[in-house]
């Protein structure tokens, strides 16, 4: 059938792949969650068609923060059938990865560093800081006052920061 998703595999093994910080060590952890049933009836119920090339997203409450090409987009998803963009903040390059903590979006902006954007007012997010990296930033994770940044040529960067 055209336009219908029908998986052939009925079961698969699901693993949680994550990093754990213990003291001064960053540990790689793989946890088996066992065998899971594959969903058979997946239905598209909502779409935001003018959100160009979304690379990553993070959901908090009724909002999705989307790293999309040259901007961070904030989308109200309280009604999943009708998502609405309510704000955006341009980034210098390609917004590639995102992590949301409290009222700040930490954006891995590919060729242009780590960007920190205040999203406390979803309709008017604004950049409040950045950190230059030597190469292409693809991923970001924030824990406390530390940002873990994946730079494609120079590896894992661990940055300590404070916000006013």
N, C-alpha and C positions, 0 to 999 in steps of 0.2 A: 504494500500500500504506500502510496506517495505521501510524504509528510508525516508518517506515523513511525515513532521510535519503537522498535520491537527487538529487545536484546536476545541473542541466541544462548547466552550463558545464564543459567538459572541461579547459580551460587558462585560466590567468590570469597577469597580470604581477605579480610580487611586488616590493615596494619596502621597503627598510629606511629608516625615518624616525627620525632621532635628533638629539640635540644633542651637539656636540663643544666642549670647553672648550680653548682655546688661549691661554695666557697670561692676559690679562684679558678675553678676548672669548668670548662664547657664540655659537657658530655653528650654524645649522640645516643639516643634511646629509641629502640624499636619495640613496640608493644603489640602483640597479636590481640585483636579484638574478636577473633574467631570467624566462623563462617557466617556470612550475611546473605539474606535474600535480595535479589536484584528487583528493583521496582519495574513493574511491567506497564503501568499506565502513567506515563509522564505527559503532562499537558502544559503547554505554554499558556500562561494566564495573563501576563503583562509584559510590556516591552517599552523601552525608551529608545526610539529609533535615532534620535539626533545626538546620542552619546557616542562619538566617534572613537573607535579603537580602544575600548576599555581593557587595560592590562591587569588591573588588580582592583579589589574593592574590600571595604570593611563596613560592616553594619553595626549601628548603635541606635537603639531605640527605634524611632520611625524614620531614620535617615541612613542612606547608603552613601559613603564617601568613595568616589570612583576615581582612580588614577587613569586618566584618558588623554593620550597624546600630549598636548601642551597645556594641560590644566588639571586641577582637582575639581571635580564636579560633586555637588551635594544634591542628592535626589531624595525627595520625600517618598517613602515606600509604605506609608501607613495603609494605603489602599493598593495591594499588589497588582490589581487589575489595571491600575492607572497611575504609574509612577510619574512624578513631576519634578523636573530640575528646578531647584529653588535658589541656587547660588553656585558660583564658581570662582576660582582663583587661578590666574595664568601662572604657569611655571616656565622657566627659560628654555627647557628642552622637553624631553619625553618623560612624563610622569609614568613610572614603571611599576613601582611597588608602594604600598601604603600600610601604615599601622596607625590606629587611632587609640589614644589614651587621654582620658579626661576630656578637655576641650581642645586638644591639639591633634592635628593630623601630621604624621611624619611621612614625608614623601621621598621615595628614592627616585630622583629626577635624572635618570640615565647618565647623560654626559654633563650634568650640571649640579652635582652634589646632592646632599641631603637638605631638603627644605622643610621648615617647620611652619605650619599654618594654623592659626587660631580659628577654630570652627564653632566657637561658642554662640555666634549668631549665624545660623545656617544660610541666611539670605545674603550675608556679606562677609565671607571668610577673608582673612588677610594674612599675608606672610609676616612672621615675627622673627625669623632667624634662618640661618643656613650654615652649612659647614662644607668646605671645599674638599673634594677627594681627587686623587690623581687620575682616575679612570671612569669607567661606566658603572654607576650604581644601579643594581637590579633589585635588591631586596632590603627590607628593614624590619627589625623587631625591637620594641622598646620595653624595658623592664626597669622600673624605678627611675633613677637618674642616668641610665645607660641606654645608649642606642647601639644595636648590633647591626652593622651595615655590610652587605655583601657587595664588594667591588669586583667586577669581572676580571680585572688584571692584577690587582694588588691584594686580593683575598678578603678575609674578614677583618673589619675595623670595629673596635669597641670604643665608643665615644662617651665621655662623661659630660653632662651639661646641667645647667640650672635655668629655670624659667622664672621671670619676674612676675 
